[in-house]
Amino acid sequence: MPEISDALLGYLAKRETERADHVNRALAALSDREKLLVKEAAVMGYVRGAMAANPGKRTGIPADSAIVWEVVDACQAIPDLYPTISALADREARDV
C-alpha cells in the first residue's frame, strides 16, 4: 500500500479545518428561531431517510447536533442546489 505524503496529509488537514470553520460560521449566523427550524427539518429528513434505507430499524441515528452539522456541510458542498444554507457563512462574516 502506497504511503501518503506529509504534504498531502497537511493539505487534507487544512481543508478539513476550513470546512469545519465554514459550517460553524454558517450555524453561528442563524437566529435562534432559524436554528430550531434548520434542526427540526434536518433531523427529520435524516431520520426519515435512515428509516427508509433500513425499514424497522431506528438504531444508529447520530445526535441532533451531529446531523445538523453534517447537513449544513453537505449543503455547502453543493451551493448551486442549496444557496440559502450555503450563503450563511458569508452572512455571519458580514455581521461581525
C-alpha positions in Angstrom: 0.0 0.0 0.0 1.5 3.4 -1.0 2.4 5.9 1.6 0.6 9.2 1.8 3.0 12.2 1.8 3.2 14.6 4.7 2.3 17.4 2.2 -0.9 15.7 1.2 -1.8 14.9 4.8 -1.2 18.6 5.7 -3.4 19.7 2.8 -6.2 17.4 3.9 -6.0 18.6 7.5 -6.1 22.2 6.3 -9.1 21.6 4.1 -10.9 19.8 7.0 -10.3 22.7 9.3 -11.6 25.2 6.6 -14.7 23.1 6.1 -15.4 22.9 9.8 -14.9 26.7 10.1 -17.3 27.3 7.2 -20.0 25.1 8.8 -19.5 26.7 12.2 -19.8 30.2 10.7 -23.0 29.2 8.9 -24.5 27.9 12.1 -23.4 31.0 14.1 -25.2 33.2 11.5 -28.6 31.7 12.3 -31.0 33.3 14.7 -32.4 31.1 17.5 -35.6 30.6 15.5 -33.7 29.7 12.4 -31.5 27.2 14.3 -34.7 25.5 15.6 -36.2 25.3 12.1 -33.0 24.0 10.5 -32.6 21.5 13.3 -36.1 20.1 13.0 -36.0 19.9 9.2 -32.5 18.4 9.0 -33.1 15.8 11.7 -36.5 14.8 10.4 -35.1 14.4 6.9 -32.1 12.4 8.1 -34.3 10.1 10.3 -36.8 9.5 7.6 -34.1 8.8 5.1 -32.4 6.4 7.5 -35.7 4.6 8.3 -36.4 4.3 4.5 -33.0 2.8 3.9 -33.4 0.4 6.9 -37.1 -0.4 7.4 -37.9 -1.2 11.0 -34.5 -0.1 12.4 -34.2 3.1 14.5 -30.7 2.5 15.8 -27.5 4.2 14.6 -29.1 7.7 14.4 -26.5 10.3 15.5 -27.2 13.1 17.9 -29.3 16.0 16.5 -26.3 18.3 16.6 -24.2 15.9 14.5 -27.0 15.6 12.0 -27.4 19.4 11.7 -23.6 19.8 11.2 -23.5 17.1 8.6 -26.5 18.5 6.7 -25.1 22.1 6.6 -21.7 20.7 5.5 -23.4 18.7 2.7 -25.5 21.8 1.6 -22.3 23.9 1.4 -20.7 21.2 -0.8 -23.4 21.9 -3.4 -24.1 25.6 -3.2 -26.0 25.8 -6.5 -28.6 23.5 -5.1 -28.7 24.9 -1.6 -27.9 28.6 -1.9 -29.6 29.7 1.3 -27.7 27.4 3.6 -24.5 27.9 1.6 -24.7 31.7 1.9 -25.0 31.6 5.7 -21.2 31.6 6.4 -20.8 34.8 4.3 -23.7 36.4 6.2 -22.1 35.7 9.5 -18.8 37.1 8.3 -20.5 40.3 7.2 -22.3 40.7 10.6 -19.0 40.5 12.5 
